[in-house]
Every structure is written in structure tokens, then in C-alpha cells.
Amino acid sequence: ETPIKADYPYDEPNDFEGIISRADEAPVLVPLSSEEYDSRLNGAFLGRCAAVILGKPLEMGMNRLQIKEYLESVSEYPLNDYVSAYSAKLDKRLREDCIYSTKGNVKFAQPDDDINYTLLALCLAETHPDGFKSADVGWNWLDNISYHWCWCASRQAYFNMVSLDDTRDIDEQINEIPYKLNPWRECIDGQIRTDFWGYIHPSDIKAAAHDAHRDCAFSLTKNGIYGGMFVAGAIAGAMSKNPSVDLIIKSGLAAIPKKSRLYETVTLVCKWWEESHDWIDVCDKIYEKYGHLPFAATLNNMAMVTLGILAGELDYTKSITVATMCGIDTDCNAGTVGSIVGAAVGTQNIPARWYEPLNDTIKSTVAAFGEVKISEVIRR
């Protein structure tokens, strides 16, 4: 409720029209054929699942140097495959709950919130074929996922949903959720849950961003919302004819305000990349600029996503491994990069060694899905 200071340099609305009216003009995109779309969609979702599994065991709050030290200790630096679970040299184990996401142990996509969110969005679209409201996001979560599979702003929103007071107007209470005891309202939750809206709106940035906005506005504000809109817009751009890295970045920027902190972050990373074309140099600059932010904030993690896309140059393996080696929220960032690049290049340009170990299987904690075939999710 505190007013914004008079000299605040950013202009960050929460409403969709306010956001889009302050964004760059969208690039002209040429739609895909049905056959091209099938390949790109397969690439996007397979690419997302494999990259999430790659980053998952390293999600331990490690920075670039700590990840490098670990990978060197197991002779896997630079990263080029799933990571080994144990370093004898360091006597260090990666996350014990992620053994099925480590080298030699990958047999399926194990439960993960990043993949859950894509399934939840599919469920929401299937149950609301004529469109959904932001409040429907919350009801969908209550129907399909447990409290302990939500984090940050999503967990707080879930708590507020199960605490609704029957003596007050329900919609009024739901509208309060983004601000109600919610210090995580500009966190990474938005950018990890909106891939689906890009998948179903290929080459239509505004439509993808609109659905992403309705999804994110349930629990987030400002740059938390923009993170989701950027990812949806970038995927819509990637799912067009002849996408380039530049076109993908411009598609994401066309979905967020030019005077937002997120726009500044993405364009700053692009500037640093143009100056050095050295991902390590740019990664270290990101830590210098944004290292004070919390582990699951939007700006620091989107900076790493942007770097992964730039440095990877639409090479799937290079893109997801750079995103992982950068550190911070490794499974989220790798998954987002894998989704965007997979959408741009299609299945045929993703090495089979990344997705074959998954055995076409997701073990989710989403009630409407449970254990499900990846191919079935793509078909639906």
C-alpha cells in the first residue's frame, strides 16, 4: 500500500492491456505447417522434460564456480550429459531425492514442479475450453496438486485458497492473493509455469502472453507476471518459420513493458553477450549485478535463461548445459531454455541421448495425470 517513490525509474503495470501497450512491437512471424508444428511441439516438451532432469540434481543453491568444481571432480566439465550423483574426490553427493535424474540412473522424468506446471496448464485448458479466469488457476491447483508440491508465491497462494472465508466474497478474497502475505510475488513461479500457453499459440505472441498473464496474475505481480509472459512470448516466437535467437528474444520482449526491470535485465544480458561472446564472462557479470537477489527471484534466473539461449545459438545441448552450469535455479532455468530451444529446432535436432533414457514416461504428482506417457501429453 506504500506509494511508489516519485523518482522510481520503472513503469510496471499489472493489467494485461497496460503491459502490452508498454511493450515493443511484436516481430512479424510466419506460421508453421501442421507437420512442422508437430515436430516443434515434440521438441519443446521433450526438450523441457530432459533439461529439467539435467538440472534437477544440481539444484542445491550452487553458483557457477561451485558447479564447475563439482563437475571437474567427476571429469564432466564442461557438462555434456546427465551429471554423476557422487564425487569421490570431493566426497560429495548431489541431492539424494534426485538419484533418478543422475547419470546412469535416468529411467523416467521424476516428479518435478516445473513439469507439473505444464501438466496443470494442460488440465486447465482441457477443463475450460472456452477460456479460464485467473481464479480458475487456484481451483485447478486445489483439485490436482498437494500443498507441498508448491513453492514460493504458489505455496502462499495455495495457503490463501484453502483459507478462504465463507463470510466474505470469494472473488474479492482471491483478487487479494498476489499481495496477501506474499513476499515472493515477483518470484520465478511465473516463468516456470507458462510454457504451455506458448505451445498452444504458435506464432501468436499476444495470445500466448494473454493466457500467461491470466495464469500468473492469480498469484504474482509485476516482474513475476512478466517472467511468465516473456517465456510464453518467446516460445510463440520459437514456434514460427525460421526462428533465430534474435527473433526469440524479441518475441519475449514484445510481451513485457519496456520500462520494467525484467526488460532491462534481458537487454543488459544481450548487451554483455554482444561485447564478449563469452558465457563465463557474462555469467559472472550477472552474479555481480543480481547476486544479491534471492535464489528463486525472477531477474537473476531470467538473466541465466537469456544467457543460455544466446550462448547456445539454438544448439540444444549447448543451450541447456550452459543454463545448468550457470547455477542458481538449475532445473527451472535449464527446463525453460530446453523448452524454448526445443520449440525452435524440433525433435530431429535434439540428440536422442537426452530423451531416450526417459522411456517416454513422466511420474508426476498431478492427480489428473499421475504416471503418464510423454507422447500422450504431447498428443493431448
MARKOL-600095 format. One record per residue (C-alpha): residue number from 0; residue in three letters; x, z, y. Coordinates in nm, 3 decimals. Last residue first. Example, Ala and Ser with C-alpha at 12.3 -4.5 7.8 and 13.67 -1.06 7.14 Angstrom:
// residues 2
   pos   code        px        pz        py
     1    SER     1.367     0.714    -0.106
     0    ALA     1.230     0.780    -0.450
***
This chain:
// residues 380
   pos   code        px        pz        py
   379    ARG    -0.341    -2.585    -3.410
   378    ARG    -0.094    -2.825    -3.569
   377    ILE     0.204    -2.644    -3.411
   376    VAL     0.080    -2.307    -3.541
   375    GLU     0.029    -2.460    -3.886
   374    SER     0.382    -2.604    -3.885
   373    ILE     0.523    -2.260    -3.803
   372    LYS     0.343    -2.128    -4.111
   371    VAL     0.177    -1.790    -4.064
   370    GLU     0.230    -1.426    -4.155
   369    GLY    -0.011    -1.221    -3.943
   368    PHE    -0.217    -1.468    -3.738
   367    ALA    -0.527    -1.315    -3.578
   366    ALA    -0.374    -0.967    -3.603
   365    VAL    -0.060    -1.057    -3.408
   364    THR     0.232    -0.866    -3.562
   363    SER     0.407    -1.187    -3.659
   362    LYS     0.599    -1.295    -3.966
   361    ILE     0.666    -1.657    -3.883
   360    THR     0.743    -1.906    -4.158
   359    ASP     0.851    -2.272    -4.180
   358    ASN     1.142    -2.166    -4.401
   357    LEU     1.319    -2.007    -4.101
   356    PRO     1.652    -2.116    -4.254
   355    GLU     1.555    -2.480    -4.182
   354    TYR     1.523    -2.419    -3.807
   353    TRP     1.877    -2.387    -3.672
   352    ARG     2.063    -2.571    -3.947
   351    ALA     1.830    -2.867    -3.885
   350    PRO     2.020    -2.960    -3.570
   349    ILE     1.769    -3.015    -3.287
   348    ASN     1.766    -3.374    -3.161
   347    GLN     1.507    -3.505    -3.405
   346    THR     1.277    -3.217    -3.323
   345    GLY     1.217    -3.328    -2.966
   344    VAL     1.461    -3.356    -2.672
   343    ALA     1.272    -3.226    -2.368
   342    ALA     1.037    -2.982    -2.540
   341    GLY     1.331    -2.846    -2.739
   340    VAL     1.518    -2.796    -2.411
   339    ILE     1.231    -2.594    -2.263
   338    SER     1.160    -2.392    -2.578
   337    GLY     1.525    -2.326    -2.655
   336    VAL     1.583    -2.211    -2.295
   335    THR     1.287    -1.972    -2.314
   334    GLY     1.393    -1.841    -2.654
   333    ALA     1.755    -1.796    -2.544
   332    ASN     1.639    -1.597    -2.243
   331    CYS     1.398    -1.374    -2.433
   330    ASP     1.633    -1.317    -2.726
   329    THR     1.930    -1.236    -2.502
   328    ASP     1.777    -1.002    -2.246
   327    ILE     2.108    -0.925    -2.067
   326    GLY     2.391    -1.138    -2.211
   325    CYS     2.544    -1.467    -2.100
   324    MET     2.643    -1.544    -2.461
   323    THR     2.276    -1.595    -2.551
   322    ALA     2.197    -1.846    -2.277
   321    VAL     2.524    -2.026    -2.357
   320    THR     2.425    -2.040    -2.725
   319    ILE     2.077    -2.171    -2.648
   318    SER     2.193    -2.457    -2.427
   317    LYS     2.496    -2.557    -2.632
   316    THR     2.288    -2.588    -2.947
   315    TYR     2.007    -2.784    -2.782
   314    ASP     2.223    -3.032    -2.591
   313    LEU     1.998    -3.098    -2.292
   312    GLU     2.286    -3.053    -2.043
   311    GLY     2.362    -2.713    -2.195
   310    ALA     2.530    -2.584    -1.880
   309    LEU     2.227    -2.651    -1.660
   308    ILE     1.961    -2.525    -1.902
   307    GLY     2.161    -2.215    -1.995
   306    LEU     2.235    -2.147    -1.627
   305    THR     1.866    -2.160    -1.539
   304    VAL     1.784    -1.919    -1.820
   303    MET     2.064    -1.686    -1.702
   302    ALA     1.925    -1.685    -1.347
   301    MET     1.580    -1.630    -1.494
   300    ASN     1.718    -1.314    -1.652
   299    ASN     1.861    -1.173    -1.330
   298    LEU     1.551    -1.258    -1.127
   297    THR     1.280    -1.145    -1.368
   296    ALA     1.376    -0.786    -1.448
   295    ALA     1.413    -0.670    -1.808
   294    PHE     1.758    -0.507    -1.795
   293    PRO     1.702    -0.356    -1.449
   292    LEU     1.865    -0.511    -1.141
   291    HIS     2.206    -0.401    -1.012
   290    GLY     2.382    -0.692    -1.183
   289    TYR     2.199    -0.944    -0.963
   288    LYS     2.466    -1.083    -0.729
   287    GLU     2.787    -0.985    -0.909
   286    TYR     2.629    -1.039    -1.251
   285    ILE     2.509    -1.384    -1.146
   284    LYS     2.856    -1.466    -1.013
   283    ASP     2.998    -1.375    -1.354
   282    CYS     2.756    -1.617    -1.519
   281    VAL     2.857    -1.891    -1.275
   280    ASP     3.227    -1.854    -1.360
   279    ILE     3.152    -1.836    -1.732
   278    TRP     2.928    -2.143    -1.715
   277    ASP     3.194    -2.356    -1.547
   276    HIS     3.054    -2.664    -1.373
   275    SER     3.231    -2.522    -1.064
   274    GLU     3.054    -2.609    -0.738
   273    GLU     2.749    -2.780    -0.888
   272    TRP     2.689    -2.477    -1.108
   271    TRP     2.706    -2.240    -0.812
   270    LYS     2.447    -2.447    -0.627
   269    CYS     2.214    -2.460    -0.927
   268    VAL     2.248    -2.081    -0.962
   267    LEU     2.153    -2.044    -0.594
   266    THR     1.855    -2.276    -0.641
   265    VAL     1.720    -2.062    -0.924
   264    THR     1.772    -1.734    -0.739
   263    GLU     1.625    -1.853    -0.408
   262    TYR     1.316    -1.985    -0.583
   261    LEU     1.285    -1.647    -0.758
   260    ARG     1.319    -1.455    -0.431
   259    SER     1.030    -1.649    -0.286
   258    LYS     1.035    -1.869     0.023
   257    LYS     0.990    -2.198    -0.164
   256    PRO     0.685    -2.062    -0.348
   255    ILE     0.659    -2.136    -0.722
   254    ALA     0.521    -2.420    -0.938
   253    ALA     0.723    -2.709    -0.793
   252    LEU     1.037    -2.507    -0.872
   251    GLY     0.967    -2.542    -1.244
   250    SER     0.923    -2.919    -1.219
   249    LYS     1.238    -2.944    -1.005
   248    ILE     1.437    -2.763    -1.276
   247    ILE     1.304    -2.999    -1.544
   246    LEU     1.368    -3.308    -1.329
   245    ASP     1.729    -3.203    -1.265
   244    VAL     1.793    -3.136    -1.633
   243    SER     1.658    -3.480    -1.714
   242    PRO     1.329    -3.584    -1.872
   241    ASN     1.294    -3.941    -1.998
   240    LYS     0.915    -3.954    -2.037
   239    SER     0.733    -3.622    -2.000
   238    MET     0.728    -3.294    -2.191
   237    ALA     1.024    -3.148    -2.000
   236    GLY     0.815    -3.149    -1.682
   235    ALA     0.532    -2.957    -1.848
   234    ILE     0.800    -2.724    -1.989
   233    ALA     0.946    -2.664    -1.642
   232    GLY     0.600    -2.598    -1.498
   231    ALA     0.517    -2.343    -1.768
   230    VAL     0.855    -2.174    -1.720
   229    PHE     0.822    -2.163    -1.340
   228    MET     0.465    -2.030    -1.359
   227    GLY     0.569    -1.747    -1.588
   226    GLY     0.856    -1.644    -1.363
   225    TYR     0.632    -1.682    -1.058
   224    ILE     0.392    -1.418    -1.188
   223    GLY     0.665    -1.155    -1.218
   222    ASN     0.804    -1.288    -0.891
   221    LYS     0.485    -1.192    -0.706
   220    THR     0.263    -0.962    -0.915
   219    LEU     0.208    -0.881    -1.282
   218    SER    -0.050    -0.752    -1.530
   217    PHE    -0.351    -0.986    -1.532
   216    ALA    -0.184    -1.221    -1.284
   215    CYS     0.042    -1.346    -1.564
   214    ASP    -0.223    -1.524    -1.772
   213    ARG    -0.420    -1.662    -1.479
   212    HIS    -0.095    -1.786    -1.323
   211    ALA     0.022    -1.947    -1.647
   210    ASP    -0.309    -2.133    -1.670
   209    HIS    -0.262    -2.265    -1.316
   208    ALA     0.108    -2.343    -1.369
   207    ALA     0.028    -2.565    -1.667
   206    ALA    -0.246    -2.744    -1.471
   205    LYS    -0.016    -2.789    -1.169
   204    ILE     0.276    -2.919    -1.372
   203    ASP     0.084    -3.183    -1.565
   202    SER     0.348    -3.378    -1.765
   201    PRO     0.240    -3.205    -2.089
   200    HIS    -0.042    -2.953    -2.035
   199    ILE    -0.084    -2.798    -2.381
   198    TYR     0.284    -2.711    -2.430
   197    GLY     0.328    -2.593    -2.071
   196    TRP     0.050    -2.338    -2.118
   195    PHE     0.208    -2.231    -2.446
   194    ASP     0.540    -2.147    -2.282
   193    THR     0.366    -1.878    -2.074
   192    ARG     0.458    -1.547    -2.239
   191    ILE     0.830    -1.497    -2.187
   190    GLN     0.840    -1.583    -1.815
   189    GLY     0.564    -1.343    -1.727
   188    ASP     0.698    -1.037    -1.911
   187    ILE     1.036    -1.062    -1.736
   186    CYS     0.949    -0.800    -1.474
   185    GLU     0.781    -0.810    -1.133
   184    ARG     0.505    -0.556    -1.213
   183    TRP     0.750    -0.324    -1.390
   182    PRO     0.677    -0.033    -1.150
   181    ASN     0.321    -0.026    -1.286
   180    LEU     0.139     0.300    -1.215
   179    LYS    -0.163     0.084    -1.119
   178    TYR    -0.040    -0.219    -0.926
   177    PRO    -0.097    -0.504    -1.174
   176    ILE    -0.395    -0.312    -1.326
   175    GLU    -0.616    -0.284    -1.018
   174    ASN    -0.813    -0.600    -1.098
   173    ILE    -0.896    -0.449    -1.437
   172    GLN    -1.052    -0.148    -1.264
   171    GLU    -1.273    -0.366    -1.045
   170    ASP    -1.374    -0.570    -1.346
   169    ILE    -1.482    -0.253    -1.530
   168    ASP    -1.699    -0.109    -1.250
   167    ARG    -1.664     0.268    -1.273
   166    THR    -1.837     0.528    -1.495
   165    ASP    -1.710     0.360    -1.810
   164    ASP    -1.350     0.448    -1.716
   163    LEU    -1.090     0.212    -1.858
   162    SER    -0.807     0.398    -2.036
   161    VAL    -0.763     0.144    -2.317
   160    MET    -0.705    -0.126    -2.055
   159    ASN    -0.471     0.091    -1.848
   158    PHE    -0.248     0.154    -2.149
   157    TYR    -0.243    -0.219    -2.224
   156    ALA    -0.144    -0.292    -1.863
   155    GLN     0.138    -0.037    -1.889
   154    ARG     0.259    -0.194    -2.212
   153    SER     0.245    -0.541    -2.059
   152    ALA     0.434    -0.428    -1.749
   151    CYS     0.731    -0.310    -1.957
   150    TRP     0.688    -0.358    -2.332
   149    CYS     0.412    -0.449    -2.576
   148    TRP     0.440    -0.432    -2.955
   147    HIS     0.386    -0.054    -2.942
   146    TYR     0.036    -0.094    -2.803
   145    SER    -0.080    -0.291    -3.106
   144    ILE    -0.183    -0.655    -3.100
   143    ASN    -0.490    -0.869    -3.162
   142    ASP    -0.814    -0.735    -3.020
   141    LEU    -0.658    -0.525    -2.746
   140    TRP    -0.433    -0.814    -2.648
   139    ASN    -0.724    -1.058    -2.625
   138    TRP    -0.917    -0.809    -2.410
   137    GLY    -0.625    -0.797    -2.171
   136    VAL    -0.585    -1.174    -2.144
   135    ASP    -0.961    -1.207    -2.099
   134    ALA    -0.927    -1.013    -1.771
   133    SER    -0.723    -1.300    -1.626
   132    LYS    -1.016    -1.534    -1.684
   131    PHE    -1.029    -1.797    -1.957
   130    GLY    -1.122    -2.163    -1.981
   129    ASP    -1.387    -2.369    -2.159
   128    PRO    -1.215    -2.339    -2.497
   127    HIS    -1.202    -1.958    -2.469
   126    THR    -1.147    -1.838    -2.829
   125    GLU    -0.900    -2.115    -2.908
   124    ALA    -0.715    -2.081    -2.578
   123    LEU    -0.681    -1.705    -2.617
   122    CYS    -0.557    -1.740    -2.976
   121    LEU    -0.298    -1.995    -2.865
   120    ALA    -0.190    -1.758    -2.588
   119    LEU    -0.158    -1.473    -2.839
   118    LEU     0.054    -1.692    -3.066
   117    THR     0.291    -1.775    -2.780
   116    TYR     0.304    -1.407    -2.686
   115    ASN     0.385    -1.304    -3.042
   114    ILE     0.687    -1.535    -3.040
   113    ASP     0.840    -1.346    -2.747
   112    ASP     0.722    -1.010    -2.885
   111    ASP     0.918    -1.052    -3.207
   110    PRO     0.829    -1.014    -3.574
   109    GLN     1.079    -1.197    -3.799
   108    ALA     1.113    -1.572    -3.793
   107    PHE     1.182    -1.645    -4.158
   106    LYS     1.469    -1.641    -4.411
   105    VAL     1.762    -1.559    -4.182
   104    ASN     2.005    -1.334    -4.371
   103    GLY     2.319    -1.548    -4.386
   102    LYS     2.391    -1.499    -4.017
   101    THR     2.162    -1.244    -3.853
   100    SER     1.791    -1.251    -3.768
    99    TYR     1.678    -1.081    -4.087
    98    ILE     1.907    -0.786    -4.007
    97    CYS     1.719    -0.733    -3.681
    96    ASP     1.597    -0.375    -3.728
    95    GLU     1.957    -0.259    -3.777
    94    ARG     2.052    -0.398    -3.436
    93    LEU     2.412    -0.517    -3.442
    92    ARG     2.667    -0.317    -3.632
    91    LYS     3.005    -0.206    -3.505
    90    ASP     3.320    -0.105    -3.688
    89    LEU     3.508    -0.301    -3.421
    88    LYS     3.722    -0.495    -3.668
    87    ALA     3.463    -0.465    -3.942
    86    SER     3.210    -0.639    -3.719
    85    TYR     2.863    -0.638    -3.869
    84    ALA     2.545    -0.848    -3.841
    83    SER     2.706    -1.190    -3.813
    82    VAL     2.558    -1.420    -3.549
    81    TYR     2.344    -1.729    -3.603
    80    ASP     2.542    -2.042    -3.525
    79    ASN     2.772    -2.191    -3.260
    78    LEU     2.883    -1.892    -3.052
    77    PRO     3.216    -1.938    -2.877
    76    TYR     3.333    -1.716    -3.031
    75    GLU     3.238    -1.654    -3.394
    74    SER     3.559    -1.506    -3.533
    73    VAL     3.388    -1.171    -3.614
    72    SER     3.586    -0.975    -3.353
    71    GLU     3.564    -1.269    -3.114
    70    LEU     3.185    -1.248    -3.127
    69    TYR     3.188    -0.875    -3.049
    68    GLU     3.430    -0.907    -2.758
    67    LYS     3.238    -1.203    -2.617
    66    ILE     2.912    -1.009    -2.635
    65    GLN     3.073    -0.720    -2.446
    64    LEU     3.216    -0.957    -2.186
    63    ARG     2.885    -1.132    -2.124
    62    ASN     2.682    -0.812    -2.089
    61    MET     2.533    -0.604    -2.368
    60    GLY     2.198    -0.427    -2.334
    59    MET     2.140    -0.440    -2.708
    58    GLU     1.952    -0.766    -2.750
    57    LEU     2.230    -0.913    -2.963
    56    PRO     2.021    -0.902    -3.282
    55    LYS     1.743    -1.107    -3.116
    54    GLY     1.940    -1.387    -2.952
    53    LEU     1.957    -1.624    -3.248
    52    ILE     1.607    -1.531    -3.368
    51    VAL     1.462    -1.615    -3.026
    50    ALA     1.654    -1.944    -3.033
    49    ALA     1.509    -2.045    -3.371
    48    CYS     1.149    -1.969    -3.267
    47    ARG     1.171    -2.144    -2.931
    46    GLY     1.331    -2.458    -3.066
    45    LEU     1.073    -2.477    -3.343
    44    PHE     0.808    -2.445    -3.072
    43    ALA     0.954    -2.699    -2.830
    42    GLY     1.088    -2.943    -3.087
    41    ASN     0.756    -2.963    -3.267
    40    LEU     0.583    -3.014    -2.932
    39    ARG     0.833    -3.286    -2.839
    38    SER     0.788    -3.470    -3.169
    37    ASP     0.409    -3.462    -3.150
    36    TYR     0.415    -3.561    -2.781
    35    GLU     0.623    -3.868    -2.858
    34    GLU     0.372    -3.982    -3.117
    33    SER     0.079    -3.925    -2.881
    32    SER     0.256    -4.123    -2.607
    31    LEU     0.418    -3.920    -2.331
    30    PRO     0.309    -3.904    -1.967
    29    VAL     0.531    -4.027    -1.678
    28    LEU     0.608    -3.751    -1.428
    27    VAL     0.634    -3.780    -1.050
    26    PRO     0.810    -3.472    -0.914
    25    ALA     0.591    -3.192    -0.776
    24    GLU     0.604    -3.129    -0.402
    23    ASP     0.786    -2.804    -0.341
    22    ALA     0.583    -2.483    -0.337
    21    ARG     0.404    -2.298    -0.054
    20    SER     0.063    -2.456    -0.118
    19    ILE     0.110    -2.382    -0.488
    18    ILE     0.153    -2.008    -0.431
    17    GLY    -0.133    -1.963    -0.186
    16    GLU    -0.356    -2.170    -0.410
    15    PHE    -0.272    -1.948    -0.706
    14    ASP    -0.311    -1.609    -0.538
    13    ASN    -0.018    -1.364    -0.547
    12    PRO     0.160    -1.454    -0.223
    11    GLU     0.537    -1.422    -0.172
    10    ASP     0.679    -1.514     0.168
     9    TYR     1.036    -1.389     0.186
     8    PRO     1.261    -1.300     0.481
     7    TYR     1.129    -0.946     0.547
     6    ASP     1.182    -0.894     0.922
     5    ALA     0.843    -0.730     0.987
     4    LYS     0.859    -0.490     0.693
     3    ILE     0.591    -0.535     0.427
     2    PRO     0.312    -0.280     0.465
     1    THR     0.303     0.021     0.227
     0    GLU     0.000     0.000     0.000
***
